[in-house]
Amino acid sequence: MKEELQTKDSKIDELKQNPLLNFDDNDINMSDTSFKALTGLNQDQFNDLCSHIPASALRHTDIRSPRTAIACLLIKLRLGVSHQTLCTLFSIEDVRKMSRILDSASNNLLQRRTYSLHKGKPLVKPMMVVASDGYIISAIGPFLADRTNNDAEITKNIIYNNKEGITDWLRSEDLIIVDRGFRDCVKDLENFGYKVKMPCFLKKGQSQFTTNEVHQTRFITKIRWVVESANGRVKQWQFFNKTIPNSMIEKIGDYFQIVCAIINCYRPCFIQDTSRDNEIAQKMLKLADETNKIKKFVENKKKYNKVSWTAKEANDAALDFPKMDFNELQE
């Protein structure tokens, strides 16, 4: 029994010296695919990120190196794992040593102010300002998610209080693309001299959009899709896709900004070639002026009660339907 205990103790000491994950060396024996799955970055990008952290900002301690501390944070944000899981991966004994966050009291007021009627659960809302090529210009917040903090009210708070100097780098006549959730702040943005575009709303008694309204909404979608794609990149970091304890709320804004900065630095912009923008825009405007032939055809049939709908299999509907490449789909 004594020999068995000594063997176990020896293995435990060995694990402490050689944890399952070790990020202390610049050349880590791990594929870039595995490295990116854990941290969201490949090895070169991780080394580059660590090189920008000054020694005075993140010192070496007895339980971890600066590189290990950065790796722990990235894995926490990327995978959303528990502190205990991180302790296991990095052979750290005490969960409290893994956490550098001061515990904050959970109270009923906080639960009420963060409760979202739309989502049906407590949450906080960060806000991103994204350029038309997908570059994240600013990450602001988080904000409480109760009824007094919808997208429009948050936007008003940002512009009237000049958060992050936003009105200093926005200029009069700049075009701001928003979705329908921002409808109550459109006038406020226009009062600052900005042009605002938003998808159309169905009017009272209107069952569907007019052809012109459909085209105007498509013009907006053509530009605004990069915003949803930027949101999608952030949500790949599972920390933001899971329930977060109240004790971590004070750090969410910092973590959100870190992830946005990493995305800007190490992920390409969605739109990189703008050489054909004017050509594509002119083509869209020209097509928008054409008659909706399908609508006209159906309306003519309705006059003579000759409209009937039948189920069709996609494979039989258009055998010669063209296959489009990515550039054609973009157009």
Solvent accessible surface area in square Angstrom, and as a share of the most:
residue,aa,sasa,rsa
1,M,192,0.86
2,K,146,0.62
3,E,138,0.62
4,E,98,0.44
5,L,113,0.56
6,Q,102,0.45
7,T,66,0.38
8,K,105,0.45
9,D,81,0.42
10,S,67,0.43
11,K,116,0.49
12,I,89,0.45
13,D,68,0.35
14,E,106,0.48
15,L,92,0.46
16,K,91,0.39
17,Q,140,0.62
18,N,91,0.47
19,P,30,0.19
20,L,115,0.57
21,L,21,0.11
22,N,66,0.34
23,F,1,0.00
24,D,69,0.36
25,D,89,0.46
26,N,105,0.54
27,D,128,0.66
28,I,20,0.10
29,N,159,0.82
30,M,44,0.20
31,S,66,0.43
32,D,76,0.39
33,T,111,0.65
34,S,50,0.32
35,F,1,0.00
36,K,81,0.34
37,A,58,0.45
38,L,37,0.18
39,T,0,0.00
40,G,8,0.07
41,L,1,0.01
42,N,41,0.21
43,Q,25,0.11
44,D,111,0.58
45,Q,39,0.17
46,F,0,0.00
47,N,36,0.18
48,D,57,0.30
49,L,35,0.17
50,C,17,0.10
51,S,84,0.54
52,H,127,0.57
53,I,67,0.34
54,P,77,0.48
55,A,84,0.65
56,S,94,0.61
57,A,72,0.56
58,L,44,0.22
59,R,174,0.64
60,H,132,0.59
61,T,50,0.29
62,D,155,0.80
63,I,67,0.34
64,R,43,0.16
65,S,11,0.07
66,P,38,0.24
67,R,33,0.12
68,T,15,0.09
69,A,23,0.18
70,I,18,0.09
71,A,0,0.00
72,C,12,0.07
73,L,49,0.24
74,L,2,0.01
75,I,0,0.00
76,K,22,0.09
77,L,0,0.00
78,R,39,0.14
79,L,56,0.28
80,G,18,0.17
81,V,33,0.19
82,S,58,0.37
83,H,37,0.16
84,Q,103,0.46
85,T,54,0.32
86,L,4,0.02
87,C,2,0.01
88,T,80,0.47
89,L,40,0.20
90,F,11,0.05
91,S,33,0.22
92,I,21,0.11
93,E,125,0.56
94,D,39,0.20
95,V,55,0.32
96,R,191,0.70
97,K,85,0.36
98,M,25,0.11
99,S,31,0.20
100,R,151,0.55
101,I,24,0.12
102,L,146,0.73
103,D,130,0.68
104,S,58,0.37
105,A,86,0.67
106,S,75,0.49
107,N,74,0.38
108,N,98,0.50
109,L,104,0.52
110,L,43,0.21
111,Q,65,0.29
112,R,144,0.52
113,R,91,0.33
114,T,6,0.04
115,Y,89,0.34
116,S,8,0.05
117,L,140,0.70
118,H,163,0.73
119,K,122,0.52
120,G,44,0.42
121,K,115,0.49
122,P,69,0.43
123,L,44,0.22
124,V,31,0.18
125,K,53,0.23
126,P,50,0.31
127,M,26,0.11
128,M,28,0.13
129,V,36,0.21
130,V,24,0.14
131,A,28,0.22
132,S,80,0.51
133,D,44,0.23
134,G,6,0.06
135,Y,101,0.38
136,I,6,0.03
137,I,79,0.40
138,S,6,0.04
139,A,10,0.08
140,I,12,0.06
141,G,31,0.30
142,P,42,0.26
143,F,31,0.13
144,L,51,0.26
145,A,8,0.07
146,D,21,0.11
147,R,198,0.72
148,T,72,0.42
149,N,28,0.14
150,N,65,0.33
151,D,36,0.19
152,A,1,0.01
153,E,69,0.31
154,I,2,0.01
155,T,16,0.10
156,K,47,0.20
157,N,60,0.31
158,I,6,0.03
159,I,6,0.03
160,Y,121,0.46
161,N,89,0.45
162,N,54,0.28
163,K,74,0.32
164,E,98,0.44
165,G,19,0.19
166,I,10,0.05
167,T,37,0.22
168,D,112,0.58
169,W,90,0.31
170,L,34,0.17
171,R,179,0.66
172,S,76,0.49
173,E,109,0.49
174,D,49,0.25
175,L,92,0.46
176,I,35,0.18
177,I,35,0.18
178,V,10,0.06
179,D,46,0.24
180,R,87,0.32
181,G,34,0.33
182,F,25,0.10
183,R,128,0.47
184,D,88,0.46
185,C,0,0.00
186,V,24,0.14
187,K,147,0.62
188,D,22,0.12
189,L,3,0.02
190,E,73,0.33
191,N,121,0.62
192,F,70,0.29
193,G,25,0.24
194,Y,12,0.04
195,K,107,0.45
196,V,19,0.11
197,K,105,0.44
198,M,48,0.22
199,P,14,0.09
200,C,32,0.19
201,F,84,0.35
202,L,88,0.44
203,K,132,0.56
204,K,211,0.89
205,G,85,0.82
206,Q,43,0.19
207,S,105,0.68
208,Q,117,0.52
209,F,52,0.22
210,T,67,0.39
211,T,36,0.21
212,N,96,0.49
213,E,22,0.10
214,V,43,0.25
215,H,32,0.14
216,Q,79,0.35
217,T,25,0.14
218,R,142,0.52
219,F,43,0.18
220,I,14,0.07
221,T,78,0.45
222,K,67,0.29
223,I,69,0.35
224,R,34,0.13
225,W,90,0.32
226,V,2,0.01
227,V,31,0.18
228,E,93,0.42
229,S,33,0.21
230,A,1,0.01
231,N,51,0.26
232,G,32,0.31
233,R,25,0.09
234,V,8,0.04
235,K,119,0.50
236,Q,82,0.37
237,W,6,0.02
238,Q,59,0.26
239,F,7,0.03
240,F,45,0.19
241,N,91,0.47
242,K,108,0.46
243,T,138,0.80
244,I,40,0.20
245,P,74,0.47
246,N,35,0.18
247,S,30,0.19
248,M,8,0.04
249,I,42,0.21
250,E,104,0.47
251,K,66,0.28
252,I,9,0.04
253,G,11,0.11
254,D,74,0.38
255,Y,26,0.10
256,F,12,0.05
257,Q,78,0.35
258,I,62,0.31
259,V,0,0.00
260,C,5,0.03
261,A,58,0.45
262,I,7,0.04
263,I,6,0.03
264,N,38,0.19
265,C,87,0.52
266,Y,33,0.12
267,R,71,0.26
268,P,77,0.49
269,C,40,0.24
270,F,54,0.23
271,I,42,0.21
272,Q,138,0.61
273,D,102,0.53
274,T,81,0.47
275,S,94,0.61
276,R,96,0.35
277,D,69,0.36
278,N,125,0.64
279,E,98,0.44
280,I,27,0.13
281,A,45,0.35
282,Q,116,0.52
283,K,96,0.41
284,M,40,0.18
285,L,91,0.45
286,K,143,0.61
287,L,88,0.44
288,A,22,0.17
289,D,125,0.65
290,E,86,0.38
291,T,89,0.51
292,N,61,0.31
293,K,155,0.66
294,I,136,0.69
295,K,77,0.33
296,K,116,0.49
297,F,123,0.51
298,V,34,0.19
299,E,80,0.36
300,N,65,0.33
301,K,73,0.31
302,K,123,0.52
303,K,146,0.62
304,Y,151,0.58
305,N,141,0.73
306,K,136,0.58
307,V,51,0.29
308,S,94,0.61
309,W,208,0.73
310,T,110,0.64
311,A,107,0.83
312,K,142,0.60
313,E,124,0.56
314,A,89,0.69
315,N,127,0.65
316,D,94,0.49
317,A,64,0.50
318,A,45,0.35
319,L,152,0.75
320,D,129,0.67
321,F,141,0.59
322,P,83,0.52
323,K,203,0.86
324,M,98,0.44
325,D,81,0.42
326,F,140,0.58
327,N,94,0.48
328,E,91,0.41
329,L,119,0.59
330,Q,64,0.28
331,E,69,0.31
